Amino acid sequence: MDLEVSPQLTIPERELGWRFSRSSGPGGQHVNTSDSRVELWWNVAASTVLSDDQRTLLLTRLGHRLVSGVVTVAASEQRSQLRNREIALRKLADLVTGGLAPDAPLRRATKPTKGSGRRHLAAKQQRSATKQQRQRPSAE
């Protein structure tokens, strides 16, 4: 089953690798006998479906998640291996989508308005007065 990341990008099944193991968590005795934990891996560096620009972008943005150019996601939330496979596919698709998303526009620095500055100072004075009233009367 191919993984459709976006209408423009579909990762073929032959580039995806699966690994299964025993999962921790709920399941009772069942958890000791079934391999329901799923690891899905994809070699970004050797992928044939990515353009050079996409590959460079993913390698830089997902660099902290990559081991030798391979990104791995794991899913063990469900007791069923099938559901964990679906979750792992969705996690990988979200990760790749986020890695290929355009940069957010840079924030323009602005100054606080005069009104907000006045309100800020008034709130500080009010807080100071409240704390002053909490003090014990001085013995003068």
C-alpha positions as CSV (number, residue, x, y, z in Angstrom):
1,M,0.0,0.0,0.0
2,D,1.5,3.3,-1.2
3,L,1.6,6.2,1.2
4,E,0.0,9.4,-0.2
5,V,1.6,12.3,1.6
6,S,0.1,14.9,-0.7
7,P,-1.5,15.0,-4.2
8,Q,1.9,15.7,-5.6
9,L,3.9,13.2,-3.5
10,T,3.2,9.4,-3.0
11,I,5.8,7.2,-1.4
12,P,5.7,3.7,-3.0
13,E,5.4,0.7,-0.7
14,R,8.7,-0.7,-1.9
15,E,10.5,2.2,-0.3
16,L,8.9,1.7,3.1
17,G,10.2,-0.8,5.6
18,W,8.4,-2.4,8.5
19,R,9.5,-3.9,11.8
20,F,7.3,-5.5,14.4
21,S,7.9,-6.2,18.0
22,R,6.1,-6.8,21.3
23,S,4.4,-3.8,22.7
24,S,4.2,-2.7,26.3
25,G,1.0,-1.4,27.8
26,P,-2.6,-2.7,27.9
27,G,-3.4,-6.2,26.6
28,G,-2.9,-8.6,29.5
29,Q,-1.6,-12.0,28.4
30,H,-2.2,-11.1,24.8
31,V,0.6,-8.5,24.8
32,N,3.1,-11.2,25.6
33,T,2.3,-13.2,22.5
34,S,1.7,-10.8,19.7
35,D,3.9,-8.4,17.9
36,S,1.6,-5.3,17.8
37,R,4.3,-2.6,18.1
38,V,5.1,-1.2,14.7
39,E,8.1,0.6,13.4
40,L,8.0,2.2,9.9
41,W,11.1,3.5,8.3
42,W,11.8,5.3,5.0
43,N,15.2,6.2,3.5
44,V,14.9,9.8,2.6
45,A,18.4,10.0,1.2
46,A,17.9,7.2,-1.3
47,S,14.2,7.9,-2.2
48,T,13.4,8.0,-5.9
49,V,10.2,9.9,-5.6
50,L,11.8,13.1,-4.2
51,S,13.2,15.9,-6.2
52,D,16.7,17.1,-5.2
53,D,15.2,20.3,-3.6
54,Q,12.7,18.2,-1.6
55,R,15.4,15.8,-0.5
56,T,17.7,18.6,0.7
57,L,14.8,20.3,2.5
58,L,13.8,17.1,4.3
59,L,17.4,16.1,5.2
60,T,18.0,19.5,6.8
61,R,14.6,19.9,8.5
62,L,14.4,16.3,9.8
63,G,18.1,16.0,10.5
64,H,17.6,15.4,14.2
65,R,15.3,12.5,13.4
66,L,17.4,10.8,10.8
67,V,19.9,8.0,11.2
68,S,22.0,7.6,8.0
69,G,19.3,9.3,6.0
70,V,16.5,7.0,7.3
71,V,13.5,8.4,9.3
72,T,11.7,6.0,11.6
73,V,8.4,6.3,13.3
74,A,6.9,3.9,15.9
75,A,3.3,3.2,17.0
76,S,2.2,1.1,19.9
77,E,-0.9,3.0,21.0
78,Q,-3.4,0.3,20.0
79,R,-3.6,-3.4,20.7
80,S,-4.1,-4.2,17.0
81,Q,-1.1,-4.4,14.7
82,L,-3.3,-3.2,11.8
83,R,-4.3,-0.1,13.7
84,N,-0.8,0.6,14.7
85,R,0.3,0.3,11.0
86,E,-2.3,2.9,10.1
87,I,-1.1,5.2,12.9
88,A,2.5,4.8,11.8
89,L,1.6,5.6,8.2
90,R,-0.2,8.7,9.3
91,K,2.7,9.8,11.6
92,L,5.2,9.5,8.7
93,A,2.9,11.3,6.3
94,D,2.5,14.2,8.9
95,L,6.2,14.3,9.4
96,V,7.0,14.5,5.7
97,T,4.2,17.1,5.2
98,G,5.6,19.2,7.9
99,G,9.2,18.9,6.6
100,L,8.1,20.0,3.1
101,A,5.8,22.8,4.3
102,P,6.9,26.3,3.3
103,D,8.5,28.5,6.0
104,A,6.1,30.7,8.0
105,P,6.4,34.4,7.2
106,L,8.9,36.2,9.5
107,R,7.4,38.2,12.3
108,R,7.7,41.9,12.0
109,A,8.9,43.5,15.2
110,T,6.5,46.1,16.6
111,K,6.5,48.4,19.6
112,P,3.8,48.2,22.3
113,T,1.2,50.9,22.0
114,K,1.0,53.8,24.4
115,G,-2.3,52.5,25.7
116,S,-0.9,49.0,26.4
117,G,2.1,50.6,28.2
118,R,-0.2,52.6,30.4
119,R,-2.4,49.6,31.2
120,H,0.7,47.6,32.0
121,L,1.9,50.2,34.5
122,A,-1.5,50.6,36.0
123,A,-1.8,46.8,36.6
124,K,1.7,46.8,38.2
125,Q,0.7,49.7,40.5
126,Q,-2.6,47.9,41.4
127,R,-0.7,44.7,42.2
128,S,1.8,46.7,44.3
129,A,-1.0,48.3,46.3
130,T,-2.6,45.0,46.9
131,K,0.6,43.6,48.3
132,Q,1.2,46.7,50.4
133,Q,-2.2,46.2,52.1
134,R,-1.3,42.6,53.0
135,Q,1.7,43.7,55.1
136,R,1.4,43.9,58.9
137,P,1.0,47.4,60.2
138,S,4.4,48.8,61.3
139,A,4.9,49.4,65.0
140,E,5.8,53.1,64.7
